[in-house]
Each structure stands twice: as structure tokens, then as C-alpha cells.
Amino acid sequence: MMNKKGNILIGQSGGPTPVINASLAGVLSEVRKVSQIGRVYGMKQGIEGALKGELLDLTDEPAGLMDRLMYTPASVLGSCRHQLTKDEEYERLLALFAEYDIRYFVYIGGNDSMDTCHKISHLTRERGYEMQAIGVPKTIDNDLPETDHCPGYGSAARFVALSTVESGRDLEAMQTFEDVAIFEIMGRHTGWLVGSSVLGKRCDADAPHLIYMPEGVFDEEQFLQDVKSVHDRLGYVYVALSEGVRDRGGEFIGARDARVDAFGHTAISFGTGPGVYLCNLLAARLGLKARCNRPGTIQRSMASVASSTDAEEAFMVGRESIRLFADGISDVMVTLDRAPGPRYECRAGQIPLERVANVEKFLPPDFINERGNGVTQAFIDYAMPLIGDPIPDYARLGEGQ
């Protein structure tokens, strides 16, 4: 049973995904069914907005908004990257909760956001303020533990797969002009997203030919050998490269002058980046002309190519947060639990926030090939159902001969 009649506060945090607003739609659609919840408030720019007292009243938003939210890019409530560390911030939040009679709290976000949600849950319990808090997962990096996958990943993976196979055809057509294309893909510490570049590949000629993930040590000499081997065979090479590849000393490749964010994470996008660095290396060592494609935040923004599966599951975890409130549950994150068997099916579950806050999930060894420059069939079997509609089967001349 829900513990207390009162209002709900909802926030979005961290880097947006193509379907983060679908989770918000799930929350809002289920809230309308609950008599215990009165006003519905949204934090403007995540927890930073709450600290400033900047809330949006969402109570009377029209029901028709839900359908549009399902495929609206970015975070409509606004987002932030803010770590709660100061005592006065906790006091400010408690005062806000009391002022607006907030008894239900939903935070939609990734690893750091789950930490924030857990801190708020612990704070209210410690101070005797009756409030339930639920974390709703989102991240294109797919690195939250204790859930089969994260809402947002399937859509970003679909964008990466489409971008790889289609820009790979461009490189193949222009191989007399360019030798190598490097697609630098998001993923500071994990290779879930860069691995998805393979999901549109149907034959050896298709991109990608090489995939490099942060889970292993990036060896420049092996990289040069790998590229030369593929170039000798095909005459062109398409490389899918995680932005977070590191050398044996643990340093990010090409991350000179990179910044550090509020949580101490290196913001590689502001450094030189591994793609440009390796293009220069290929020119100097192998005499190959290479181009770096770096979509940056585009890969987490393209709601127009979102996975239908991803959107449906993002809505489901948002809706589930309210159902957990109804059961009196708090201090947990909603999970996606894959059912066993050949047919893909996922249902919503839950896990204590303390088990996911600031914890990362890495690619398991059996998802990475022995040489560390590609993924295995086990990874493809895992990721393929998450991208929704199949990648188009593009034509090749001479296939009927």
C-alpha cells in the first residue's frame, strides 16, 4: 500500500537518450490512475532545479502529450550533472519536499543519478520524512548493473549500427580516394555501444571490419597490424572505435587536454580524441589516408531512428515506478529482466539502489573476440533484439551470380 497521500516530484538527469521522455510518459500516464498522488511536479534541470526551487507543475498536461513524448528527443524537463555533497543542499531539498508536500520521488537517469536517488532516499528515511524514492534507469552506455539492459541503449545502438553500415558503403565506394574510416563512438569505460556497430553487418565487405572497446588494452602496434591486414585484403578499412580506449598505463588514447566533470569522469569529447590521433598515426606509419567520423551527442539524440522495442520498454519502466509506489516499495531501481528462451521477452523487476549506485557493468569476456578487435556471436544474439526493426538488407551487385 502507498504510505501517504501527497505529491510527486520527477526529474531527469545525465546525458539524454532518444527514449528518456518515453519513461517520463510512462510515469505520467500511470500517475493519473493513482488517487493517493495529488499534484505532479517536474524538476527543471534535474536536481539542480530542485535545489533552486525551480519546479514545473505537470498536473494538468493533456493526455495527448504522452504519444508525442514517446519519440521526443533530449530531456524535456532538462538535465544536469550534479553530485550532492554539501549539507546545505540536503537541508534545501528537505525544505522543498516539505513545502510542496512531496511524498513520491522519481529520478530518471544513469549510474550517478541512481546514486543521487539513493542519497535522497537515505536522507528522508534518516530524518523521518515519509517519502518513497524510485530510480528509473536510462543510459545509452548500457552500463548499469543488475538489469539485462538499459532503456536508451537499444535506440543508440540502432543509430550506431545504421550509421556504420551506411557510412561503410560510402568508404567502400570511395576506396580509391580514402583508405580508412574511423567511427569514434561514445563509451568512456564500456564497449556496449561500439559493439553495436556490427549489428548491420551481413558480409565481410560490410563495415565494421575492426572494433575496439575500452575493456581491453589498446595496443597501437597491434592496431596497425590489424588495419594493414584488412587493407591488404579489401583495399579499405572501417574501424569502430570507442572514445574510451586506453593504453597499458590506463591513459585514454588521444585525450590530451580533456576536462573532468563534476563526478570526476574524464570528458574525452573535449580532448584531441582517439579517432583523430589514430588517423594521424595511420598516415605517419602506414601512409594510409584516414578520416575520423565523430557524431558526439548526435548518437544519443536521434529519436527519429529510435528502436520501437526501446521506446516501449522505456515507457514500461516509467510506469512500473508508480506501481512500485503502490506496493509501498522505495529505494530501488526498476530493472529490465529478460526471460529465458529463444523468443525475446522482457519484464520489469527491481533492485536495491545501493547495488547500482556508481557501479558500472562491463562487456563480459565471452562477448569479445580473442584478438580484442571485434565482438562474438554471443554479443550479437544479446544486442540484436534491442534495436527494434531489422537493419535494411542493402543491395550488392553480382549477388545473383
N, C-alpha and C positions, 0 to 999 in steps of 0.2 A: 504494500500500500504506500502511496505517496505520503511523505511525512507531514507536510504542512502546506496550507493554501498560501500562494504568493505569486510573485512574478518571476520571469525567466530572463536571463542575460546570455546572449550568444555572441561569440567572437570568431574571427578567422585570423590566422597568424602564419608567418613564414612565407616562403615563396608560393605563389598561387599555382593551381593546376587547372587543366581545362574543365574539370568537373567539380571543383571545390564548391561552386554555387549549387550544384545538384544536391550536395549534402545539406546545405542551408535550406534548400527547398524541402528536403525530407523532414528536417526539424520543424519547419513552419507548417507543413501540411499536417503533421501529427499533433502539434500543439493545439490546433483548432478543435481537436476532439477531446481535450482534457479540461474538465471543469475546474480542477484544482489550480490551474495556471491562469492568472489574470492577464496582466499586461506583458507584452513581448518586446524586449529591448535588444538592440544590437550595439555592440561596441564599435565606435568609429576608429579605425586603425588599430584594432586588436586591443591588447591590454594597455597600450599607451593611451588610447582613447578613454578607457575606463579610469586610468589614473588622473586624467584631465577632467573627468566628469562629462565627457562627450559621448552621449548615447543617442541612438536613433530609436524612435518608437515605431515598431513594425506591426503593432497590433491590428491596424486597420488596412494593411496592404491587401489588395484584391486577390482573390483566389486564383485568378487567371495569371498572376505573376509567376506561379510555380512552373508552368510549362516553359516560360521564357528563361527562367533561372537555370533550367536543366542544361542549356547549352550557351550560357553567357560566360565569356572568358573573364579571367582575373578574379579578384575578390571584391564582390560588390559592397561589402562592409568596410573594405580597406584592410590593410595588413600591416605588420610591423615585425621587427626582430628586437625584442626587448627582454632582458633577463631580470627577473625580480631578485634583488639582493638587499635592498635597503629597508630598515624597519619602518621608516615613514611611509614607504609605498604600501606595505601591508596594512598599516593603520588607515591609509587613504581608501584602500579597497574595502575594508570592513565598514568604514563610514558610508561609502557608496552603496554597498549591499543593504545596509540598514535604511538609508534614505529612500531607496527605491523598492524596498521590501523584496529583494532578490532572494529567492529560495531554491532556484534551479539555475545551474550554470553549465553551459556547453561551450567547449573550446575546440574548434576545428583546426587541426594543424599536424605538424610532424614531431620529430624527437624532442626538440626544445619546447614546443608547445605543450607536449604531454607532461614535461617537467613543470611548466607553469601551472597547468591544471592540477597536478598532484600537490604542488605547494599551496595552492588556494584551498584545496580540499583539506589538507592538513591544518592550515591556518584556521579555517572556520570550525573544524572539529576541536582544535586546541582551545579556541576562545569560547566554545559553547554556543556558537551561532549556528542555528539549524539551517543547513543548506546542502543540497546534493550537487555533486560535480561529476560530469561525464566528459571524457575526451573522445573526439571523433577523428579518426586518422585521415591524413592526406599527405602525400608526397610523391613527386614523380620519381624520386630516387629509389623507392620501394625498400627502404632500409629500416623500417620499423619492425622490431621483433614480435614474436608471438601472434602474428597474423599471417595468413598464407601470402597475402599481397596487400598493397595499399591502394585505396582509391586515388586516381590521378596517374598512377603508373601505366595502366593499360592504354590510356589516351596518348601520353607522351611517347610510349613505346610504339604506338601506331604511327605517330608523326615521324619518329626516327626511322622506322622500317620503310615507310613510303619515301622519305627523303633520300635514304641510302640507295635503294634500288633505282629510283628515278634519276638522281644525280649521277649514279654509277653508269647509267646508259649514256649520259652526256659525256662523261670521261671516255667511255668506250668509243663513242663516235669521234671524239677529238684526240684520239691517242697519237696522231701524227704531230700534234701541237703540244700536248701535255702528257707527262708520264704518270704522275701520281696525284691523287686527290686524298687529302686527309680531312675527315669529318670529325671535328672536335665536339664531343658530346658531354653534357652535364653528368656529374657524378664525382664528387670530391673524394669519397672514400670507398664507394662500392660500384660494381660494374653491371648492375641490373639494367640500366638504361642503354649503355653502349652495347651490351649483349643483344638487345632487341633489334639492333641494326640488321641482324641476319634473318629476320622473320619474313622478308620478302624475297629471299634468295632461292632460286629454283635450279640453277646450274652453276658450273664452275665459272663461267664468264660473268655471271651477275655479281654485283657488289653485295657485301664487302668481301675482300679477299683476306684481310687480316683484321683482327680485333684485339685491342689491348685494354686491359682492365686494371683498376687500382689494387686488386687483391694480390697481384704478384709483383715481383721486382722487374722494373723496366730496364732492360739491358740494351744500350744503344748499338753495340756490335751485333747482337742477335737481330735487332730491328733492321739493320742494314742488310744482313744476310737474307732475312725474310722477304724484304722488298725486292732485292735483286733476283731472288729465286722466282717470285711471281712475275716480275717484269720480263725475265728471260723466257718464261712460258707463254705469257699472254700479250706482252707489249704494253701493258698499262697495269696500274695497281691502285685499288681503292682501300684505304685504311680507315677503320672506325676506331677512334681514339678517345678514351676517357680523359677529361680535363684533369683528373686526379692521379695520373700515372706518376710513380716515384722511382728514384734511383735506389741503389743499395744502401745509401745513407739515410733513406727516408725522406729525401727532399723532393718536392714537386718538380717535375721536368718543366723548364721554361717559365717558372713562376717568379722570376726576378721582379722586385718592386710590388709584389702582391700585398693587398691590405688584409687586415684581420677584423672580423665583425665582432659584435657585442658578446657572442658566445665563445670567442677565441678561435673561430674557424677561419682558415685562410680563404680569402675571396679571390680565387685564381683568375676570375674574369678580368680583374684589374691589372694583372701581370702580363708578361710577354705571352704566356700560354705555351703549352707543349706543341700545338699544331704548327705555329709559325716557326718555333725553334727547330722542329724536325724537318720542315720544308727546307730551311737553310742548311741543315745537316746533310740532307739528300743531295742538294745541289753541290755542296763542297766535297762530299766523299764519293758520290756515285755519278755526279754530273747529270742528275735527273731533274727535270722541271716539275715542280710540285706546287699545288695550290691548297690552301687551307680554307675550308668552309666552316664558319663558326656562327651558328644561329643564335647562340646565347639564350636569352629569355624567350625567344620565339618558340622554342621546343616545349615550353610549359604554358604557352598562351593560345595554342591553336584549337579552340573549341570547335571550329568548323570541321575538323577531322577527328573529333573525339570518338573514342570507342563506345559503341552503344552498350556493351557489357559494362564498361567502366562507369558510365553515367547512371545506369540502373543500380549498380552496387553502391555508388556514392550516395544516391538517394536513400538506399536501404539502410546504410549505417547512420545517416542522419535521423531517419525515422526511428531506428532502434534506440537511439539515445533517450528519446522520450518514453519509449516503452520500458526501458530500464528504470527510469524515474518512477514510473507507475508501480514497479515492483519494489520500490524503496531502496534501490541499489545506488551506490555512489562510489567515487574514487576508482573508477575503472575506465578502460578504453574499449570501445566497440571493436571487434575483430571480424575478419572475413575468414571463415573456416571452410576449406574445400572438402567436399565429400569424396570418399574413395571410389574408384571405378573409372572406366574409360569415358563415360559421359561427364562433361564438365558441369558441376553444380556447386554453388557456394551459398552458405547461410551465415547469418550474423551470430557472433558469440561475444565474449567479454574476457578481459584480462585485467588484473590489478594494475593501476597506473605505475606503481613503484617498479614493476617489472619491465616497463617500456621506456620510462623517462630517461633521456640521454643515453639510450642503448642503441647500437647500430647492428643491422643484420647484413652479413656479407654473403656473396655468392659461395655456395658450398663447393668443395673441390671437384665433385663429380659433374659440375656444370661447366668446368673449364677444361679445355683440351690439354694434353700432356706438354705441349710446347709453350703453352700460355699465350697463344696468339689467336685464340678462337674459342667458341663455345661448343658444347656437346649436344647430342640429340636430347638428352635429359632436360637441358635448359629449354630447348625449343618446345618440347612437349609441355613444359611448365608454363611458358610465356604465351604460346600461340592462342590459347582460348581467351586471353585477357584483352586482345586488341580488337575484338568485335568482328566486323565483316572481314572476309578474306582480302588479302592484298591482291590487286588485279594481276592476272596472268598475261604479261606483256608479250607481244609477238616477237619472234625472231625469224628472219629469212632462212630458208633452207631446212626448216624443221621437218618438212614432209618428205625430204629426200632419203 
